[in-house]
């Protein structure tokens, strides 16, 4: 997984450099010639360009900034909580690519489907799929058995706690509580729902182990607008904590690195304008 992320980072940076300093200049020159423009630098301009390249720190800074801005044009494909690719049986989606298309082509009226629903990938419910969690399951299907066993343990603990409370209340009234007495219907319904959830997780685990699911997450699987309210503790989360985003979250639970990167794109675009 670490090698894959390094490869994705290298491809992102190298592709951005190539686009900014090779492909786009070449296309601009060819387009100009089609329009009848020579687009050749004058001797004085060529001399100035050579002198600028000799200023190594300045030229390196220029290459770095232009490459970084070009890379930011594809942030939806690299910094996003939505998968680049996700499959369940024959149902295949490219949510990150769809979101990137919506960002750049939304003004045309085109709309690409970028929502990933849990019900489309082996789970139930109308809620959005937690793709980071799903990716961990795909990497290690055994985690699903651990989660299912944890749900069943919680159900058993909750029932024991409920019966203990009922026994204490009965004793306070001078009555005897029958531990074999059926639970209330609401409690039974809740138990049945939790047990069904555990069964679904076990089933999904066997399906993933059989190769029915696959997922590829972006390089940095967080988005600037999502609220990470399921993290331990409460926001803001401090940076450099194990198991948490690198720079933590802000007061609303939003990931800091993703906000910085997307903010760089907006700020630099305004600077260029």
Residue pairs with C-beta under 8 A, 6 or more apart in sequence:
1 139
5 219
8 78
8 218
8 219
9 219
12 71
12 74
12 78
12 219
13 67
13 71
16 67
16 68
16 70
16 71
16 74
17 63
17 67
17 70
19 70
20 66
20 67
20 69
20 70
21 63
21 66
21 67
28 39
29 39
32 38
32 39
33 39
41 49
52 58
52 59
52 62
53 59
65 268
68 264
69 264
69 265
69 268
69 269
69 272
71 78
72 261
72 262
72 264
72 265
72 268
73 265
74 100
75 261
75 262
75 265
76 96
76 97
76 99
76 100
76 103
77 84
77 96
77 97
77 100
77 218
78 218
78 219
78 220
79 218
79 219
79 220
79 222
79 223
79 224
79 257
79 258
79 261
79 262
80 96
80 99
80 218
80 220
80 221
80 222
80 223
81 131
81 132
81 221
81 222
81 223
81 226
82 95
82 96
82 99
82 114
82 116
82 131
82 218
82 223
83 93
83 95
83 96
83 116
83 131
83 135
83 215
83 216
83 217
83 218
84 94
84 95
84 96
84 97
84 216
84 217
84 218
85 92
85 93
85 94
85 214
85 215
85 216
86 92
86 93
86 95
86 116
86 121
86 129
86 131
86 134
86 213
86 214
86 215
86 216
87 93
87 213
87 214
87 215
88 120
88 121
88 122
88 212
88 213
89 212
91 120
91 121
93 113
93 116
93 120
95 114
95 115
95 116
95 131
96 114
96 218
97 112
98 112
98 113
98 114
99 112
99 114
101 110
101 112
102 110
102 111
102 112
102 114
105 112
115 128
116 128
116 129
116 131
117 126
117 127
117 128
117 129
118 124
118 125
118 126
118 127
118 128
118 129
118 130
119 125
119 126
120 129
121 129
121 134
121 213
122 200
122 203
122 204
122 207
122 208
122 212
122 213
123 129
123 200
123 204
124 200
131 215
131 217
131 221
132 217
132 221
134 213
134 215
135 215
135 217
135 221
136 143
137 143
137 144
137 204
137 205
137 208
137 213
138 208
138 213
138 214
138 215
141 205
141 206
141 208
141 209
142 205
143 205
144 201
144 202
144 204
144 205
144 208
145 201
145 202
145 205
147 198
147 201
148 198
148 199
148 201
148 202
148 205
149 198
151 194
151 195
151 197
151 198
151 201
152 194
152 195
152 198
154 194
155 191
155 194
155 195
158 191
159 183
159 187
159 191
162 183
162 187
163 177
163 179
166 177
167 177
167 179
169 177
170 176
170 177
171 177
182 188
183 191
204 213
207 213
220 257
220 258
220 261
222 228
222 245
222 255
222 257
222 258
223 255
223 258
224 254
224 255
224 258
224 259
224 261
224 262
224 263
225 254
226 254
226 255
227 252
227 253
227 254
228 235
228 237
228 245
228 249
228 253
228 254
228 255
229 235
229 253
231 237
231 244
231 249
231 253
232 243
232 244
235 249
235 250
235 251
235 252
235 253
236 248
236 249
236 250
236 251
236 253
237 244
237 245
237 248
237 249
237 253
238 248
239 246
239 247
239 248
239 256
240 246
240 247
240 248
241 248
245 255
245 256
245 257
246 256
246 257
247 255
247 256
247 257
247 260
248 256
249 255
249 256
250 256
250 259
